Amino acid sequence: MKTLVEAYLNKAKLLPEKEIERLLSRMRGKLMRRLEDTKLGELEVAAFQLAIEAEALNEWREKMAEIREKTKAE
């Protein structure tokens, strides 16, 4: 798990400031509170948001593949 977090942290470090800003604008309440409470910095929160979005994208791809398979079968 730690290497996964480090991987996304490294990805976040490479992002331009505008992209980090976009990531932060899409984060949910729990991450926002952590940022507000300064428990995590912007870069760490951006890394978590990257991980969340990557997971959501993978789930979406799986569901789309299932839908495509169902439509082919019909």
Backbone as a printed PyTorch tensor [residue, N CA C, xyz], in Angstrom:
tensor([[[  0.8330,  -1.2030,   0.0000],
         [  0.0000,   0.0000,   0.0000],
         [  0.8650,   1.2500,   0.0000]],

        [[  1.9500,   1.2200,   0.7710],
         [  2.7930,   2.4000,   0.8710],
         [  3.4090,   2.7510,  -0.4830]],

        [[  3.8150,   1.7370,  -1.2580],
         [  4.3940,   2.0200,  -2.5640],
         [  3.3570,   2.6090,  -3.5060]],

        [[  2.0960,   2.1900,  -3.3460],
         [  1.0270,   2.7560,  -4.1540],
         [  0.8630,   4.2380,  -3.8520]],

        [[  0.8580,   4.5750,  -2.5790],
         [  0.7400,   5.9760,  -2.1700],
         [  1.9380,   6.7680,  -2.6820]],

        [[  3.1210,   6.1970,  -2.5710],
         [  4.3200,   6.8750,  -3.0580],
         [  4.2620,   7.0790,  -4.5650]],

        [[  3.7290,   6.0990,  -5.2880],
         [  3.6180,   6.2140,  -6.7400],
         [  2.7150,   7.3860,  -7.1220]],

        [[  1.5820,   7.4990,  -6.4470],
         [  0.6760,   8.6080,  -6.7500],
         [  1.2350,   9.9380,  -6.2660]],

        [[  1.9920,   9.9160,  -5.2000],
         [  2.6360,  11.1360,  -4.7230],
         [  3.6570,  11.6090,  -5.7520]],

        [[  4.3970,  10.6770,  -6.3270],
         [  5.3560,  11.0350,  -7.3750],
         [  4.6460,  11.5850,  -8.6060]],

        [[  3.5060,  10.9970,  -8.9610],
         [  2.7270,  11.5120, -10.0940],
         [  2.2270,  12.9230,  -9.8000]],

        [[  1.7700,  13.1440,  -8.5840],
         [  1.2550,  14.4620,  -8.2080],
         [  2.3620,  15.5140,  -8.2600]],

        [[  3.5640,  15.1300,  -7.8830],
         [  4.6910,  16.0690,  -7.9090],
         [  5.0030,  16.5370,  -9.3210]],

        [[  4.7010,  15.7040, -10.3030],
         [  4.9960,  16.0380, -11.6940],
         [  3.9220,  16.9000, -12.3540]],

        [[  2.7860,  17.0280, -11.7060],
         [  1.6820,  17.7930, -12.2940],
         [  1.9150,  19.2930, -12.1880]],

        [[  1.5010,  20.0240, -13.2250],
         [  1.5540,  21.4860, -13.1260],
         [  0.5380,  21.9890, -12.0960]],

        [[  0.7510,  23.1780, -11.6170],
         [ -0.0960,  23.7490, -10.5670],
         [ -1.5720,  23.7850, -10.9700]],

        [[ -1.8540,  24.1060, -12.2240],
         [ -3.2500,  24.1710, -12.6960],
         [ -3.9280,  22.8020, -12.6110]],

        [[ -3.1820,  21.7440, -12.9260],
         [ -3.7610,  20.4020, -12.8650],
         [ -4.0140,  19.9790, -11.4230]],

        [[ -3.1190,  20.3430, -10.5250],
         [ -3.3330,  20.0650,  -9.1000],
         [ -4.5710,  20.8060,  -8.6170]],

        [[ -4.7290,  22.0300,  -9.0800],
         [ -5.9060,  22.8180,  -8.7150],
         [ -7.1810,  22.1250,  -9.1840]],

        [[ -7.1700,  21.5850, -10.3970],
         [ -8.3400,  20.8660, -10.9190],
         [ -8.6330,  19.6170, -10.0930]],

        [[ -7.5680,  18.8970,  -9.7370],
         [ -7.7410,  17.7070,  -8.8940],
         [ -8.3760,  18.0740,  -7.5640]],

        [[ -7.8590,  19.1090,  -6.9460],
         [ -8.3630,  19.5220,  -5.6410],
         [ -9.8130,  19.9760,  -5.7180]],

        [[-10.2050,  20.5440,  -6.8610],
         [-11.5910,  21.0040,  -7.0010],
         [-12.5750,  19.8370,  -7.0720]],

        [[-12.0870,  18.6440,  -7.4110],
         [-12.9650,  17.4740,  -7.5300],
         [-12.9830,  16.6040,  -6.2780]],

        [[-12.2270,  16.9490,  -5.2730],
         [-12.1480,  16.0720,  -4.0980],
         [-13.4100,  16.1530,  -3.2580]],

        [[-13.6340,  15.1080,  -2.5030],
         [-14.8220,  14.9850,  -1.6620],
         [-14.5670,  15.5360,  -0.2720]],

        [[-15.5940,  15.5340,   0.5420],
         [-15.5830,  16.1440,   1.8660],
         [-14.4970,  15.6920,   2.8080]],

        [[-14.2670,  14.3890,   2.8810],
         [-13.2890,  13.8740,   3.8400],
         [-11.8840,  14.4040,   3.5430]],

        [[-11.5070,  14.3880,   2.2790],
         [-10.1980,  14.9270,   1.9120],
         [-10.1400,  16.4330,   2.1290]],

        [[-11.2460,  17.1050,   1.8430],
         [-11.3050,  18.5540,   2.0470],
         [-11.0840,  18.8890,   3.5170]],

        [[-11.7150,  18.1370,   4.4030],
         [-11.5340,  18.3920,   5.8410],
         [-10.0940,  18.1530,   6.2680]],

        [[ -9.4780,  17.1130,   5.7280],
         [ -8.0790,  16.8510,   6.0730],
         [ -7.1760,  17.9810,   5.6010]],

        [[ -7.4920,  18.5250,   4.4460],
         [ -6.7150,  19.6510,   3.9410],
         [ -6.9510,  20.8810,   4.8070]],

        [[ -8.2080,  21.1260,   5.1620],
         [ -8.5340,  22.2790,   6.0010],
         [ -7.9060,  22.1650,   7.3820]],

        [[ -7.8780,  20.9570,   7.9200],
         [ -7.2800,  20.7400,   9.2440],
         [ -5.7610,  20.6740,   9.1760]],

        [[ -5.2260,  20.8360,   7.9830],
         [ -3.7840,  20.7630,   7.6940],
         [ -3.1540,  19.4600,   8.1710]],

        [[ -3.9500,  18.4010,   8.1850],
         [ -3.3950,  17.0830,   8.4710],
         [ -2.6030,  16.5810,   7.2690]],

        [[ -3.0400,  16.9990,   6.0910],
         [ -2.3540,  16.6430,   4.8530],
         [ -2.1200,  17.9050,   4.0410]],

        [[ -1.0430,  17.9280,   3.2990],
         [ -0.7620,  19.0500,   2.4190],
         [ -1.4640,  18.8870,   1.0810]],

        [[ -1.4300,  19.9230,   0.2760],
         [ -2.0970,  19.8870,  -1.0250],
         [ -1.5720,  18.7550,  -1.8980]],

        [[ -0.2700,  18.5370,  -1.8780],
         [  0.3200,  17.4980,  -2.7120],
         [ -0.1570,  16.1060,  -2.2950]],

        [[ -0.2300,  15.8630,  -1.0000],
         [ -0.7040,  14.5690,  -0.5140],
         [ -2.1720,  14.3520,  -0.8620]],

        [[ -2.9750,  15.3930,  -0.7000],
         [ -4.3980,  15.2930,  -1.0310],
         [ -4.5620,  15.0600,  -2.5320]],

        [[ -3.7620,  15.7440,  -3.3420],
         [ -3.8170,  15.5400,  -4.7900],
         [ -3.4530,  14.0970,  -5.1400]],

        [[ -2.4740,  13.5300,  -4.4410],
         [ -2.0830,  12.1380,  -4.6830],
         [ -3.2330,  11.1910,  -4.3490]],

        [[ -3.9040,  11.4180,  -3.2300],
         [ -5.0600,  10.5930,  -2.8730],
         [ -6.1680,  10.7380,  -3.9080]],

        [[ -6.3990,  11.9500,  -4.3790],
         [ -7.4330,  12.1770,  -5.3820],
         [ -7.0810,  11.4550,  -6.6850]],

        [[ -5.8050,  11.4700,  -7.0600],
         [ -5.3700,  10.7250,  -8.2450],
         [ -5.6780,   9.2370,  -8.0920]],

        [[ -5.3940,   8.7000,  -6.9250],
         [ -5.6510,   7.2820,  -6.6700],
         [ -7.1460,   6.9750,  -6.7320]],

        [[ -7.9500,   7.8360,  -6.1490],
         [ -9.4050,   7.6570,  -6.1610],
         [ -9.9320,   7.6810,  -7.5860]],

        [[ -9.4520,   8.6360,  -8.3780],
         [ -9.9270,   8.7560,  -9.7530],
         [ -9.4530,   7.5920, -10.6130]],

        [[ -8.2610,   7.0860, -10.3650],
         [ -7.7660,   5.9240, -11.1090],
         [ -8.6250,   4.7000, -10.8080]],

        [[ -8.9770,   4.5250,  -9.5560],
         [ -9.8290,   3.4010,  -9.1660],
         [-11.2170,   3.5340,  -9.7880]],

        [[-11.7680,   4.7400,  -9.7720],
         [-13.0890,   4.9740, -10.3630],
         [-13.0590,   4.7100, -11.8670]],

        [[-11.9860,   5.1030, -12.5290],
         [-11.8530,   4.8690, -13.9650],
         [-11.7900,   3.3750, -14.2630]],

        [[-11.0510,   2.6380, -13.4690],
         [-10.9770,   1.1860, -13.6620],
         [-12.3380,   0.5300, -13.4680]],

        [[-13.0830,   0.9610, -12.4590],
         [-14.4240,   0.4220, -12.2350],
         [-15.3410,   0.7450, -13.4030]],

        [[-15.2450,   1.9680, -13.9190],
         [-16.0570,   2.3750, -15.0590],
         [-15.7240,   1.5240, -16.2760]],

        [[-14.4360,   1.2850, -16.5130],
         [-14.0270,   0.4660, -17.6580],
         [-14.5800,  -0.9540, -17.5510]],

        [[-14.5420,  -1.5220, -16.3530],
         [-15.0830,  -2.8650, -16.1510],
         [-16.5790,  -2.9030, -16.4470]],

        [[-17.3100,  -1.9070, -15.9630],
         [-18.7550,  -1.8610, -16.1970],
         [-19.0670,  -1.6800, -17.6790]],

        [[-18.2840,  -0.8310, -18.3560],
         [-18.4980,  -0.6200, -19.7860],
         [-18.2080,  -1.8930, -20.5690]],

        [[-17.1920,  -2.6330, -20.1590],
         [-16.8830,  -3.9000, -20.8240],
         [-18.0380,  -4.8810, -20.6550]],

        [[-18.6330,  -4.9200, -19.4650],
         [-19.7900,  -5.7840, -19.2240],
         [-20.9690,  -5.3750, -20.0970]],

        [[-21.2090,  -4.0750, -20.1940],
         [-22.3170,  -3.5750, -21.0160],
         [-22.0900,  -3.9380, -22.4780]],

        [[-20.8660,  -3.7720, -22.9540],
         [-20.5590,  -4.1060, -24.3500],
         [-20.7560,  -5.5930, -24.6180]],

        [[-20.3490,  -6.4220, -23.6670],
         [-20.5360,  -7.8660, -23.8170],
         [-22.0230,  -8.2140, -23.8690]],

        [[-22.8210,  -7.5700, -23.0330],
         [-24.2620,  -7.8340, -23.0220],
         [-24.9000,  -7.4190, -24.3380]],

        [[-24.4890,  -6.2690, -24.8780],
         [-25.0800,  -5.8060, -26.1340],
         [-24.6380,  -6.6810, -27.3020]],

        [[-23.4410,  -7.2470, -27.2440],
         [-22.9960,  -8.1650, -28.2990],
         [-23.7930,  -9.4620, -28.2570]],

        [[-24.1380,  -9.8960, -27.0580],
         [-24.8720, -11.1510, -26.8860],
         [-26.3180, -11.0380, -27.3650]],

        [[-26.8460,  -9.8480, -27.4010],
         [-28.2620,  -9.6560, -27.7880],
         [-28.4660,  -9.6430, -29.2470]]])
